Amino acid sequence: MKLSRLFAAFVASLALASGAFGVSAQEKKQYQMFGVAFYNLENLFDTINNNGKYDLEFSPEGKNRWDSNKYWSKIKNLSYAISQMTTKTTPMGPAIIGVSEIENITVLQDLVKAESIKNWNLQVVHHDSPDARGVDVGLLYNPRFFRLLNVTNHRLTVPELPNFKTRDQMCIVGVMGGSKLAVIVNHWPSRRGGEKESSWLREAAASLTKQICDSLYKVDPTMGVVVMGDLNDDPHNKSVAEVLGARKKPVGIENHGFYNPFWEKLDNGIGSYIYRGGWDLFDQIIVNGNLVNGTAGLKFRNAEVLNKKFLLQADGQYKGYPHRTFSGGAWTNGYSDHLPTEIYLIREVSK
């Protein structure tokens, strides 16, 4: 299908725009929609031991017996999951997909070449972080819908812990639908050692994210900003709700404030990660006020957790849990222990 026909499909299917923004069916405004997604790929390692003791797990000699068969099966599964991030209004999938728990650029290059999504021609953005486990964040983007301008990577340093190593925060700036958009991809420090005991590290990560946003506004105060990632905290936790300042409701959000559309979803029992039978929603996509108010040229429309049936365990003790790669030490040939999340941004187009 040619791009012009795809675009026509976008605007035709969006002729009845979202009432959440005060657009009535009678006005017959037309919009183009863009998907912006995030997916924790759960230890997407190749089979080569390049990182010493930890990486040994993901090698043929390690405890996971991580061989080519398992690796390529995971690539196939993840690419299929990504291929299902489509709607009637976005037949080519998301314009942007932030990812975490990836070992290197090679695994992303293999992923975008997989059969299910190779025709999308997704491009890869990657940077090697100092993380002790050897995992990074990255970004996939469709050049038909997003034009890359700049990438910067930001290191979290903790003076009290000089040897502390975690994932860098990646800030990608580009143009979507004629408007400038920044996406900050995160994988904040884990809850190892206890949620309360480790909270201050995620609060430090949130502070760094806010600093990145402030630097973006100095360049362009009208820029749309998306903060996404596995935050290892829920929307109501201090790091997200207080330090970053992401609010539950969009009403009255200032242009440089933040709205977290996943807060109410968690309140309604919808999560992206499950621990001891209880859902968390660590995988969040947060938008700034410019996107809520439309001053960025793009406007936030809605958000969802992609809890599709095939991504969940069908039976057994963990029925309804995310269908992960390993369970109880056994290879289960699944997808990830996290579910993908996605938001949709729209822009008005000429009739």
C-alpha positions as CSV (number, residue, x, y, z in Angstrom):
1,M,0.0,0.0,0.0
2,K,1.4,3.4,-1.0
3,L,2.1,6.0,1.6
4,S,-0.6,8.3,0.2
5,R,-3.2,5.6,0.5
6,L,-2.1,5.0,4.1
7,F,-2.4,8.7,4.9
8,A,-5.9,8.7,3.4
9,A,-6.8,5.8,5.6
10,F,-5.6,7.6,8.6
11,V,-7.6,10.8,8.1
12,A,-10.7,9.0,6.9
13,S,-10.9,6.8,10.0
14,L,-10.4,9.8,12.2
15,A,-13.1,12.0,10.8
16,L,-15.1,11.6,14.0
17,A,-12.5,12.9,16.4
18,S,-12.2,12.4,20.1
19,G,-14.9,14.1,22.2
20,A,-12.3,14.4,25.0
21,F,-10.9,17.4,23.3
22,G,-14.2,19.1,22.5
23,V,-14.5,18.1,18.8
24,S,-18.0,17.2,17.7
25,A,-18.9,14.9,14.9
26,Q,-20.7,17.8,13.2
27,E,-17.4,19.7,12.8
28,K,-16.0,16.9,10.7
29,K,-12.5,17.7,11.4
30,Q,-9.9,15.4,10.0
31,Y,-6.8,14.1,11.9
32,Q,-3.7,12.1,11.3
33,M,-2.8,9.8,14.2
34,F,0.6,8.6,15.4
35,G,1.3,5.7,17.7
36,V,4.1,6.1,20.3
37,A,4.8,2.8,22.2
38,F,7.1,1.4,24.8
39,Y,8.1,-2.3,25.3
40,N,10.4,-3.9,27.9
41,L,11.9,-6.8,25.8
42,E,13.0,-8.8,28.9
43,N,16.6,-9.6,28.5
44,L,17.0,-9.6,24.8
45,F,20.6,-10.9,24.7
46,D,22.5,-12.4,21.9
47,T,24.2,-15.8,22.4
48,I,27.8,-14.4,22.8
49,N,29.2,-13.9,26.3
50,N,30.6,-10.4,26.2
51,N,29.8,-9.2,29.7
52,G,31.4,-11.8,32.0
53,K,29.4,-13.4,34.8
54,Y,26.0,-12.0,34.1
55,D,26.1,-12.5,30.3
56,L,27.1,-16.1,30.8
57,E,23.5,-16.9,31.6
58,F,22.6,-15.9,28.1
59,S,25.1,-18.1,26.3
60,P,24.9,-21.8,25.2
61,E,27.1,-22.7,28.2
62,G,25.1,-20.8,30.8
63,K,22.2,-21.9,33.0
64,N,19.6,-20.7,30.4
65,R,21.3,-22.7,27.6
66,W,20.7,-19.6,25.5
67,D,21.4,-20.9,22.0
68,S,20.5,-19.7,18.5
69,N,17.2,-21.6,18.5
70,K,16.0,-19.8,21.6
71,Y,17.4,-16.4,20.5
72,W,15.7,-16.5,17.1
73,S,12.5,-17.7,18.6
74,K,12.4,-14.7,20.9
75,I,13.2,-12.4,18.0
76,K,10.2,-13.9,16.1
77,N,7.9,-13.6,19.1
78,L,8.8,-10.0,19.9
79,S,8.5,-9.0,16.3
80,Y,5.1,-10.5,16.1
81,A,4.0,-8.7,19.3
82,I,5.2,-5.4,17.7
83,S,3.4,-6.2,14.5
84,Q,0.2,-6.4,16.4
85,M,0.6,-2.8,17.6
86,T,-1.7,-1.7,14.8
87,T,-5.2,-0.2,14.7
88,K,-7.5,0.7,11.9
89,T,-6.0,4.2,12.1
90,T,-2.4,3.2,12.2
91,P,-2.0,0.3,9.8
92,M,1.8,0.6,9.7
93,G,2.2,0.4,13.4
94,P,3.6,3.0,15.8
95,A,5.8,5.8,14.6
96,I,8.0,5.3,17.6
97,I,8.7,2.3,19.9
98,G,11.0,2.8,22.9
99,V,12.6,-0.4,24.2
100,S,14.5,-1.5,27.2
101,E,16.5,-4.6,28.4
102,I,18.4,-4.9,25.2
103,E,22.0,-6.0,25.2
104,N,23.4,-4.2,22.1
105,I,22.5,-2.7,18.8
106,T,22.8,-6.1,17.0
107,V,19.7,-7.5,18.7
108,L,17.7,-4.5,17.6
109,Q,19.0,-4.8,14.1
110,D,17.9,-8.5,14.1
111,L,14.5,-7.5,15.5
112,V,13.6,-4.9,12.8
113,K,14.6,-7.4,10.1
114,A,12.3,-10.1,11.3
115,E,9.5,-11.2,8.9
116,S,6.6,-9.7,10.8
117,I,7.8,-6.1,10.7
118,K,10.6,-5.9,8.1
119,N,8.3,-4.1,5.6
120,W,7.9,-1.3,8.1
121,N,11.6,-0.4,7.6
122,L,12.1,0.6,11.2
123,Q,15.3,2.4,12.0
124,V,17.4,1.8,15.2
125,V,18.7,4.2,17.8
126,H,21.0,2.7,20.4
127,H,23.7,3.7,22.9
128,D,25.8,1.5,25.2
129,S,25.1,2.3,28.8
130,P,27.3,1.5,31.8
131,D,24.7,-0.7,33.4
132,A,26.3,-3.6,35.4
133,R,23.9,-6.1,33.9
134,G,24.8,-5.0,30.4
135,V,21.3,-3.9,29.3
136,D,20.4,-0.6,27.6
137,V,17.5,1.4,26.3
138,G,16.9,2.1,22.7
139,L,14.4,3.4,20.1
140,L,12.8,2.1,16.9
141,Y,11.2,4.6,14.6
142,N,9.4,4.6,11.3
143,P,11.0,7.2,9.0
144,R,7.7,7.6,7.1
145,F,6.3,9.3,10.2
146,F,9.2,10.5,12.3
147,R,12.3,12.4,11.1
148,L,15.3,12.1,13.5
149,L,17.1,15.3,14.3
150,N,19.2,14.7,17.4
151,V,20.1,12.1,20.1
152,T,21.7,12.8,23.5
153,N,22.4,10.4,26.3
154,H,22.3,11.3,29.9
155,R,24.1,9.5,32.8
156,L,22.6,9.2,36.3
157,T,25.4,9.7,38.8
158,V,24.8,9.2,42.5
159,P,27.5,10.9,44.7
160,E,26.7,8.7,47.6
161,L,27.4,5.6,45.5
162,P,30.4,6.4,43.3
163,N,30.3,2.9,41.8
164,F,26.6,2.9,41.0
165,K,25.9,2.0,37.4
166,T,22.5,2.0,35.7
167,R,21.0,2.7,32.3
168,D,21.6,6.1,30.6
169,Q,18.5,8.1,29.7
170,M,18.2,8.6,26.0
171,C,16.7,11.8,24.6
172,I,15.6,11.7,20.9
173,V,14.4,14.8,19.2
174,G,12.7,14.7,15.8
175,V,9.8,15.9,13.7
176,M,6.4,14.2,13.6
177,G,3.6,15.5,11.6
178,G,5.5,18.8,11.0
179,S,6.0,19.4,14.7
180,K,9.0,18.9,16.9
181,L,8.8,16.1,19.4
182,A,11.2,14.9,22.1
183,V,11.1,11.4,23.5
184,I,13.0,10.4,26.6
185,V,13.5,6.7,27.0
186,N,14.1,5.4,30.5
187,H,14.8,2.3,32.5
188,W,15.0,3.6,36.1
189,P,16.9,1.8,38.9
190,S,15.2,-1.4,40.1
191,R,13.6,-2.1,43.4
192,R,16.4,-4.4,44.5
193,G,16.8,-4.2,48.2
194,G,13.2,-3.2,48.7
195,E,10.8,-0.7,47.2
196,K,11.2,1.9,50.0
197,E,14.9,1.4,50.5
198,S,15.6,2.0,46.8
199,S,13.0,4.7,46.1
200,W,15.6,7.5,46.4
201,L,17.5,6.1,43.4
202,R,14.4,6.4,41.2
203,E,13.7,9.8,42.6
204,A,17.2,10.8,41.5
205,A,16.4,9.3,38.0
206,A,13.2,11.4,37.9
207,S,15.1,14.5,38.8
208,L,17.5,13.8,35.9
209,T,14.5,13.4,33.5
210,K,13.1,16.7,34.7
211,Q,16.5,18.4,34.1
212,I,16.5,17.0,30.5
213,C,13.0,18.5,29.9
214,D,14.1,21.9,31.3
215,S,17.0,21.9,28.8
216,L,14.6,21.1,25.9
217,Y,12.3,24.0,26.8
218,K,15.2,26.4,26.7
219,V,15.6,25.5,23.0
220,D,11.9,25.4,22.2
221,P,9.3,26.1,24.9
222,T,6.5,24.8,22.7
223,M,8.1,21.4,22.1
224,G,6.0,18.3,22.7
225,V,7.8,16.0,25.2
226,V,7.1,12.3,25.9
227,V,8.7,10.6,28.9
228,M,8.5,6.8,28.5
229,G,10.0,3.7,30.0
230,D,10.1,1.0,32.6
231,L,10.2,3.3,35.6
232,N,10.2,0.5,38.2
233,D,7.6,2.6,40.1
234,D,3.9,3.1,39.7
235,P,2.2,6.4,38.6
236,H,1.4,7.2,42.3
237,N,4.9,6.7,43.6
238,K,7.0,9.7,44.7
239,S,9.4,9.5,41.8
240,V,6.7,9.9,39.2
241,A,4.0,11.8,41.0
242,E,6.1,14.3,43.0
243,V,9.6,14.6,41.6
244,L,8.6,14.4,37.9
245,G,5.2,15.9,38.8
246,A,3.1,13.8,36.5
247,R,-0.6,14.3,37.4
248,K,-3.5,11.9,37.2
249,K,-5.9,14.3,35.4
250,P,-5.2,16.3,32.3
251,V,-7.4,19.3,33.4
252,G,-5.4,22.4,34.2
253,I,-2.0,21.0,33.2
254,E,0.5,23.8,32.4
255,N,2.4,23.5,29.1
256,H,5.6,22.3,30.9
257,G,3.7,20.1,33.4
258,F,3.1,16.4,32.9
259,Y,0.0,14.2,32.6
260,N,0.2,10.5,33.2
261,P,-2.6,8.7,31.4
262,F,-1.7,5.4,33.0
263,W,-2.5,6.4,36.6
264,E,-6.2,5.9,36.2
265,K,-5.7,2.7,34.3
266,L,-3.8,1.2,37.3
267,D,-6.6,2.5,39.6
268,N,-8.9,0.4,37.4
269,G,-6.8,-2.7,37.9
270,I,-5.0,-2.6,34.6
271,G,-1.2,-3.2,34.8
272,S,1.8,-4.0,32.6
273,Y,3.8,-6.1,35.1
274,I,2.7,-8.6,37.8
275,Y,4.4,-9.4,41.0
276,R,3.1,-11.9,43.5
277,G,-0.3,-11.8,42.0
278,G,-0.7,-8.0,42.0
279,W,-0.5,-5.8,39.0
280,D,1.9,-2.8,38.7
281,L,2.1,-0.4,35.9
282,F,5.8,0.3,35.6
283,D,5.7,0.8,31.8
284,Q,4.4,4.3,31.4
285,I,4.2,6.9,28.7
286,I,3.8,10.4,30.1
287,V,3.1,13.5,28.0
288,N,3.8,17.2,28.7
289,G,1.2,19.9,28.8
290,N,2.1,21.1,25.3
291,L,0.8,17.8,24.0
292,V,-2.3,17.9,26.3
293,N,-3.2,21.5,25.3
294,G,-2.2,21.2,21.7
295,T,0.4,24.0,21.8
296,A,3.0,21.5,20.3
297,G,1.1,21.1,17.1
298,L,0.4,17.5,18.1
299,K,-2.1,16.6,20.7
300,F,-2.5,13.7,23.1
301,R,-5.6,11.5,22.3
302,N,-5.6,8.4,24.4
303,A,-3.5,5.6,25.9
304,E,-3.7,1.8,26.4
305,V,-1.9,-1.2,27.8
306,L,-1.6,-3.7,25.0
307,N,-2.8,-6.7,27.1
308,K,-3.6,-8.9,24.1
309,K,-4.6,-12.5,24.8
310,F,-1.6,-14.0,23.1
311,L,0.8,-12.1,25.3
312,L,-0.7,-13.8,28.5
313,Q,-0.2,-17.3,29.9
314,A,-3.2,-19.3,28.7
315,D,-3.2,-21.8,31.6
316,G,-1.4,-23.3,34.6
317,Q,-0.3,-21.6,37.9
318,Y,0.4,-18.3,36.1
319,K,-2.6,-18.1,34.0
320,G,-3.2,-14.5,33.0
321,Y,0.3,-13.4,33.7
322,P,2.5,-12.0,30.9
323,H,3.9,-14.9,28.9
324,R,7.6,-14.5,29.6
325,T,10.7,-16.2,28.1
326,F,11.6,-18.2,31.2
327,S,9.4,-19.3,34.1
328,G,10.8,-21.2,37.2
329,G,14.1,-21.6,35.3
330,A,12.4,-23.4,32.4
331,W,12.3,-21.9,28.9
332,T,8.6,-21.2,28.0
333,N,9.2,-19.6,24.6
334,G,7.2,-16.5,25.5
335,Y,7.5,-12.8,24.8
336,S,8.3,-10.7,27.9
337,D,7.5,-10.4,31.5
338,H,6.1,-6.9,30.7
339,L,3.2,-5.9,28.5
340,P,3.7,-3.1,25.9
341,T,2.0,0.3,26.3
342,E,1.1,2.8,23.7
343,I,-0.3,6.4,23.4
344,Y,-1.8,8.1,20.4
345,L,-1.0,11.6,19.2
346,I,-3.1,13.4,16.6
347,R,-2.7,16.5,14.4
348,E,-5.4,18.3,12.4
349,V,-5.0,18.1,8.7
350,S,-6.5,20.0,5.8
351,K,-9.7,18.4,4.3
